[in-house]
Amino acid sequence: MRTIESRIQERTTGRRAYAAPPPVLAPLTLRSLVLPNRLVLWLRPGENVVEPGAGLVVSEPHAVSAGGRASPETPLVIPPPAGEGAILCLRLSHAGARAACKPPRFGLDWPLGKEGWPLVAASPLAYSPWQPTPQPLDRSGMVEVRDAFVSAGQKAAAAGYRMLLLDFSRGGLLAGFVSPLTNRRTDDFGGPLENRLRFPLEVLAAVRAAWSPGLPLAVAYSASDHLPGGLGPDESLETGRRLTEHGADLLVVLSGQTLAGSRPPYGRAYGVADSDRVRNGTGARTCAFGQIGSLDLVNTILAAGRADLCVLDRLG
């Protein structure tokens, strides 16, 4: 299988057609960190080998606490893997209603059963019909989760990571607060978008305050639920604005998987439209995700101003 590095070289070495370097090779500055190019490598659960060539490598999800693990194999914060020249971004998550499942190789979202642990979420709604119903997170639980994210960020700094990504996407605990499909609360953390964002923004602000002011912090969030009654376009843009105001230097724009029945219209570059809408509707820097399978397509997306970074699909 060709590496990302070899694919870049094949598309750029000896090509006289380019009067200037293609967009994919333009550096991007996030606070004091300079990414050498606009490609992102997104590691899947269980992966820790850094393929050379990408400007940024996002780790597999690391849980901020034992109770937030998606499966028993989900790591807590560990030192970054070796990778010459790679800029590594640690992805911090709490799986919420999708926690306590078997590793993905046994099937997606299959609960552990008796070997599992209690689940928490914004509201007592199971992610799928075959998974346990989580307990709604009370205020003391929120403080515990917030502090766990802060502590994990501090451990990441000590381990040598230079960028963090907080996962507010695809059915995780913090995503569950944002979407009206999964947040049915009647207290100060439910109802209108301002309330639904209250706890996720509290976590973001706390991590930003504890993280180095010179290093970037990214947030992955689901900009579309792809189910009736889900996050609408206006709320999606407002979420992007608020995340940026509270310290997010980059938004990784994902979609779907809010609940088990929520699926995007998978296809070539299916997530680029959401990235485009968020980037140009809020002014935030965005990373596009979703079956972006060639460097020519990456260059087209970047040149059109639809994203600032792209996750390259290694199966493309």
LOPA-789322 format. One record per atom (N, C-alpha, C): y, x, z. Coordinates in steps of 0.1 Angstrom, whole numbers, plus 2048, in hexadecimal, padded with zeros to 3 digits. Layout:
REM LOPA-789322
YXZ;...
//
This chain:
REM LOPA-789322
7F4808800;800800800;80C809800;8168067F7;82280E7F7;82A80C803;830817808;839815813;84781180F;84F80C819;85C808816;864814810;862820816;86982C811;86682E802;85982D7FF;8568307F1;85B8257E7;85C8197EC;86280E7E4;8718117E1;8788157EC;8868187EA;8888247E0;88082E7E1;8818397D8;87E8357CA;87482D7C8;8708287BB;87C8217B4;8838197BC;88E8117B7;89B8187B6;89D8247BC;8AA82A7BC;8A98387B6;89E83F7B6;89E84D7B2;89E84E7A2;8A885579D;8A885778F;8AD84B787;8B284178E;8B7836786;8C6838783;8C9839776;8D783B771;8DE82E770;8D7822771;8DD81576F;8E781277A;8E6818785;8EF816791;8FB81F790;90781978E;91382178F;91682579D;91181D7A6;9138207B5;90681D7BC;9048227C8;8F781F7CF;8F68107D0;8EA80B7CF;8E77FC7D0;8EA7F87DF;8ED7EB7E0;8F17E57ED;8E77E97F9;8DA7E97F5;8D07EC7FF;8D27FA806;8D88037FF;8DA810805;8E781280C;8EF80880D;8FC809814;8F9809823;8FF81282B;8FD812839;90480683F;90080284B;9077F7853;9097FC861;9157FB866;9197FF873;9197F387D;9117F4887;9117E9892;9157F189F;9217EE8A3;9277F68AE;9268058AB;92080D8B4;91F81B8B1;91381F8A9;90B8158A5;8FE81889E;90081688F;8FC820888;8FD81F879;8EF81E873;8EC81386D;8DF811866;8E0818858;8D7820854;8D8827848;8D781F83B;8D081383C;8CF80A831;8CD7FC836;8CC7F282D;8CC7E4831;8BE7DE832;8B47E6832;8A67E0833;8A27DF842;89B7D5845;8967D3853;8877D1852;8807D985A;8717D885C;86E7D0868;8677C4867;8657BB872;8567BD876;8547C3882;8467C5886;8407B888B;8337B6888;82C7AA88D;8257AD89A;8217A38A1;8197A68AE;80E7AF8AC;80D7BA8B4;8027C48B3;8067D08AB;8117CF8A4;8157DB89B;81E7E48A3;81C7F18A2;8257FA8A8;8278078A0;822806893;82481288A;83080F882;839819882;84681787B;84481D86D;845814863;845819855;85281E851;85382A84C;860831849;86782A83D;87482B83E;87D826833;88681B837;883812840;88C807844;89780D84C;8A380684B;8AE80A853;8AD806861;8A67FB864;8A47F6871;8967F1872;8907F487E;8827EF881;8837E688D;87F7DA88C;87E7D0897;8707D089D;86F7D28AA;8627D38B0;85B7C58B0;84E7C68B3;8477B98B6;84D7B38C2;84B7A68C5;8517A08D1;84C7A78DE;8567AA8E7;8537AF8F4;8577A58FE;84E7A0907;852796910;85A79C91C;863794921;86C79892C;865796939;85A78F939;85278D946;844789942;83B78B94B;82D788949;82B779945;83377094B;832762948;83775E93A;83F767934;845765927;83D76A91C;83277091E;829776914;82476B90B;82476D8FE;81D7648F4;80E7648F6;8097708F9;7FB7728FB;7F977D904;7EC77F909;7EA78B913;7ED79890C;7EE7998FF;7F07A68F8;7FF7A88F6;80879E8F9;8167A08F7;81B7AB901;8217B68FC;8257C0905;8327BC90D;8337C2918;8407C391F;8487CF919;8537D291E;85B7DD918;8547EA919;8517F090D;84B7FD90C;853807904;851814905;85981D8FE;85781B8EF;86281E8E7;86181C8D8;8568248D2;85081F8C7;8468278C0;84D8338B9;84583D8B6;84A8488AE;84D8458A0;85884989B;85C84688D;86884E889;865858880;87086187D;87B85A876;88785C87C;893856876;895847878;88B84087E;88C83287F;89582D88A;89E823887;8A681D892;89E811897;89A8118A3;8918078A9;8997FD8B1;8967F08AE;89C7E58B6;8917DE8BD;8937DD8CA;8897D68D3;88B7C78D3;8817C08D0;8827B18CF;87D7AC8DD;8867A58E4;8837A08F1;8817918F0;87678C8F7;87377D8F5;86D777902;86E76A903;86676290C;860757904;853756904;84D74D8FA;84E73E8FF;85273B90B;85472E90F;84772590D;84971A906;83E711903;8337178FA;8367228F4;82C7298EB;8257348F2;827735900;820740907;81273D90A;80B747910;7FD746914;7F4742909;7F57488FE;7EC7458F2;7E37518EF;7D974F8E8;7D075A8E3;7D87628D9;7D576F8D8;7DC7778CE;7DB7718C0;7E57738B7;7E676C8AA;7D976E8A1;7D27798A3;7C677B89A;7BB77089D;7BC7698A8;7B375E8AB;7B87518A6;7C47508A1;7CA74489C;7D77428A3;7E073B89D;7EE73A8A2;7EF72F8AC;7F57338B8;7F87298C2;7EB7228C8;7E072A8CA;7D57258D0;7D57288DF;7D671E8E8;7D87218F6;7CC7298FC;7CF730907;7C473890E;7BB72F916;7C072491A;7B871B922;7B9720931;7AD721937;7AD725946;7B2733948;7B273B93E;7B7749940;7C774993E;7CD73E93B;7DB73E939;7E373E946;7F073C944;7FA73C94F;80373094D;80A72C958;813721956;81E72394C;822719944;82C71993A;83971393F;84471893B;85171293E;859711931;861707930;869704924;8766FC929;87E6F991F;88A6F1922;8876E3927;87C6DE921;8786D0924;8696D0924;8636C692A;8546C592B;84E6C091E;84F6C8913;84A6C4906;8416CF901;8356CC8FE;82C6D68F8;8306DA8EA;82E6E78E7;8316EC8DA;8286E58CF;81C6E38D2;8136DC8C9;80A6D38D1;8036C98CA;7FA6C08D1;7EF6C78D9;7EB6D28D5;7DF6D98DB;7E36E38E6;7F06E48E9;7F56ED8F3;7F96E6900;7F96ED90C;7FD6E7918;80B6E3918;80F6D9920;81D6D5922;8246DE92C;82F6E5928;8366EE931;83D6E693C;8406ED947;8496E8951;8586EB94D;8616E1950;86F6E494D;8746EF956;87C6F8951;882703958;88D6FE961;88C70096E;8976FD977;8A1708978;8AC70697F;8B7710980;8B271D985;8AA71D98F;8A572A995;89C73198B;895729983;88D72F978;89573596D;8A072F96A;8AA734960;8AF741965;8B3742971;8B974F976;8AE75A976;8A2756979;897760978;89576596A;89575C960;894760952;8A076894E;8AC764951;8B876C94D;8B777A952;8B377B95F;8B2788965;8A779195F;89C78A95B;891791954;896797947;89E78F93F;8A3795933;8AC7A1935;8B57A093F;8BD7AB943;8B57B7947;8AB7B594F;8A37C0954;89C7C7948;8967BE93F;88F7C4933;8997CC92B;8A57C7929;8AF7CF922;8B27DC928;8B37DC935;8B57E993C;8AA7F393A;89D7ED93B;8927F6938;8927FB92A;8967F3921;8977F7913;8A0803911;8AC802918;8B580D917;8AF81A91C;8A8818928;8A282492E;89782A925;89182191D;886826914;88B82C907;89882A904;89D8318F9;8A18288ED;89F81B8EE;8A38128E4;8B28128E2;8B68108D5;8C58108D3;8CA8038CE;8C17F98CE;8C57EB8C9;8BB7E18CF;8C17D68D3;8B97CB8D9;8BA7BF8D0;8AF7B78CF;8AF7AA8C9;8AA7A08D3;8B27968D6;8AD78B8DF;8A87808D6;89C77B8D9;8957718D1;8987638D6;8A175C8CE;8A474E8D1;89F7458C6;8937488C1;88E7428B5;88073C8B6;87C7338AD;86F72F8AA;86772B8B6;86C7228BE;86571B8C9;8647238D6;86A72F8D7;86A7368E3;87372F8EE;8737358FA;87A72E905;88872B902;8907358FD;89E7338FB;8A172B8EF;89872C8E5;89A7238D9;8987148DE;88F7128E8;88C7058EC;8986FE8F2;8A27068F8;8AE7008FD;8B86FC8F2;8B77048E7;8C17018DC;8BF6F58D4;8B26F28D1;8AF6E78C8;8AE6DA8CF;8B46D08C9;8B36C28CF;8A56BD8CF;89C6C28C7;88F6BE8C6;8876C28D3;88A6CD8D9;8836D28E4;88B6D28F1;8976CF8F1;89F6CE8FD;8A36BF8FF;89C6B9909;89F6AB90C;8A56AA91A;8AB6B491F;8B06B592C;8BC6AB92E;8BE6A793A;8CA69E93D;8D46A4946;8D16B1949;8DB6B9952;8E56C094A;8EB6CA950;8F66D2949;8F06DB93E;8E36DC93C;8DD6E4932;8D66DC927;8DA6D0926;8D46C791C;8DF6BE916;8DB6B790B;8E56AD905;8EC6B48FA;8FA6B48FA;9016BA8EF;8FF6C98ED;9026CE8E2;8FF6DC8DF;9056E68E9;9116E38EE;9186EB8F8;90F6ED904;9086E3908;8FF6E3914;8F26EA910;8ED6E7904;8E06ED900;8E16FD8FF;8ED7018FB;8F070F8F9;8F3717906;8F570F911;8FB71591D;8F1720923;8E571D924;8DC727929;8D9733920;8D6730913;8D473C90A;8E0745909;8ED73F90A;8F9748909;8FA74F916;8F6749921;8F675092E;8ED75D92E;8E275B928;8D9766927;8DF77191E;8E476D912;8EA776909;8F677E910;8FE777916;90A77D91D;906787927;8FB78492F;8F778C93A;8F0799934;8E9798929;8E37A4923;8EE7AC91D;8F77A6916;9027AD910;90A7B591A;90C7B0926;9147B6931;90C7C2936;8FF7C2936;8F77CC93C;8F37D7931;8F37D3925;8F07DC91A;8FB7E5917;8F97F1911;9037FB90E;90E7F4905;91B7F6908;9257F0900;9267F68F2;9208028F0;9208098E3;9148068DA;90B7FE8E0;8FE7FB8D8;8FE7ED8D4;8F87EA8C9;8F87DC8C4;8ED7D38CA;8F07C68CA;8E77BC8D0;8E67B18C5;8DA7AE8C1;8D77A48B7;8D17988BD;8D278C8B7;8CB7808BB;8C477A8AF;8B77768B0;8B076F8A6;8B07608AB;8B57578A2;8B47498A5;8B0741899;8AB73589C;8A672C891;8B272388D;8B7726881;8C371F87C;8BF711876;8B370E874;8AE70186F;8A16FE876;8A06F287A;8936ED881;8896E8877;88E6E386B;8856DD861;87D6D1867;8836C986F;87D6BD874;8896B3876;8866A6874;89069C876;89569D885;8A269C886;8A869C894;8AB6AA899;8A86B4891;8A96C2895;8B86C7894;8B96D4896;8C66DA895;8CD6D8888;8D86D1887;8DF6CF87B;8E86DA876;8ED6DA86A;8F56E5864;9016E886D;9086DE872;9146E187A;9106E8887;9066E388D;9016E989A;8FC6F7898;8F56F988D;8F0706889;8FB710888;90670D881;91171687F;91871888D;91A70E895;92070F8A2;9187188AB;90B7178AA;9027208B2;90472F8AD;9057318A0;90773F89C;9157448A1;91F73C8A0;92C7408A5;92C7438B4;92573B8BC;92573D8CA;91D74A8CE;91274C8C7;90A7588C9;9127648C7;91A7648BC;92376F8B8;92D7718C3;9347678C7;93E7678D1;93976D8DE;92C76B8E2;9277708EE;92077D8ED;9227848E2;91E7928E2;9137968D7;90F78C8CF;9057908C5;90C7978B9;9077A38B6;90D7AB8AB;9067A889E;8FB7A289E;8F379E892;8EB792895;8EA78988C;8E177D88D;8D677E883;8CA77E888;8BE77D87F;8BB76E87E;8BD76A871;8BD75B86F;8AF75786B;8A8750874;89B74B871;89B73C870;89073686E;88F72786D;881722870;880715873;87370F876;86C713882;86070E884;85771188F;85E70D89D;86770389C;86C6FE8A9;8616F68B0;8596EF8A9;84D6E98AE;8426EC8A4;8366E98A7;82B6ED89E;82C6E6891;8326DA890;8336D4883;83F6D887B;8476E1880;8546E5879;8516F1871;8536EF864;8506FA85A;85B6FB850;86070784D;86A708842;863706834;86B70482A;86570381C;861711817;85671681C;853724819;85372680A;859731806;85A7357F8;8627427F7;8647467EB;86C7537E9;8797527EF;87C75B7F8;88975C7FF;88D74F806;88474980C;88773B811;89173B81C;893746824;89D74682E;8AB74B82B;8AD74F81E;8BA75581B;8C574A81B;8C273E818;8CC734818;8D2732826;8C9732830;8CE73183E;8D773D842;8D374983E;8DB755841;8E875483A;8E875082E;8F574E826;8FE74582D;8F8739831;90172F837;907734844;8FF73B84C;903740859;90E74B857;90A75484F;91376084C;92175B847;92175383D;92E74F837;93474383E;92D73C847;93373284F;93873685C;934742861;93974686E;93F75486E;93D75C863;942769863;93977386A;92E76F86F;924778877;91D78086D;91878C871;90F79486A;90178E86B;8FA78D860;8ED786860;8E278F85A;8D678D85E;8CA793858;8C2787852;8BF788845;8B777E83F;8A8781840;8A0776841;892777844;88B76C83C;87F770836;877766830;873769822;868770820;862772812;86C779809;87378380E;87C78B805;873797801;86E7967F5;86279F7F1;8657AA7E8;8727AD7E4;8757B87DB;8827BE7DF;8847CB7DB;8917D17DD;89C7CB7D4;8987C77C8;8A17C07BF;8A77B47C5;89E7AC7CC;8A37A07D3;8AC7A37DE;8A87AD7E6;8B17B27F1;8BF7B57EC;8BF7BD7E1;8CC7C17DB;8D47B47D7;8CD7AB7D1;8D479E7CD;8DA7977D8;8D27967E3;8D778E7EF;8E37957F5;8E27A27F7;8ED7AA7FD;8F97AA7F4;8F87AC7E7;9037AC7DE;90B79E7DE;9037947E0;9097867DF;90F7837ED;90E78B7F7;914788804;90D77E80C;90077D80A;8F8772810;8F177781D;8F2784820;8ED78B82C;8F279982D;8F179F838;8F57AD83A;8E97B683B;8DD7B083F;8D17B783F;8C67AE83A;8BA7B3836;8AF7AB831;8A27B0837;89A7A783C;88C7AB83F;8847AB833;87F7B782F;8777B8823;8687B4826;8637AB81E;8567A6820;84C7B181A;8447B7823;83C7C281E;8307BD816;82E7B0815;8237AB80C;8297A97FE;8367AA7FC;83B7A87EF;83A7B37E5;
//
